[in-house]
Amino acid sequence: MDVLYFAWVRERIGRPKDRIETQAATVRDLVEELRAREERYAAAFEDLSALRVAVDQELSDFDASLAGVREVAFFPPMTGG
């Protein structure tokens, strides 16, 4: 699965995406796997209330299933202006 990072999430992790194999059942489980990788991931996913997630390009939540998912993207909330 591709895991994409945008805006300050990308800056904290230091890369735009990862291609990973995971046994995570939900987005929240995936976040826990990523946090355990190394400190920069832990820092990026420290406060989930400051993040939004899209699963296969559909806005979702952290309890969404990852069954059959090809892409997960993490990004900060968007503002208009």
Secondary structure, DSSP 8 states (H G I E B T S, - for coil): -EEEE-THHHHHHTSSEEE-----SBHHHHHHHHHHH-HHHHHHTS-GGG-EEEETTEEE-TT-B-TT--EEEEE------
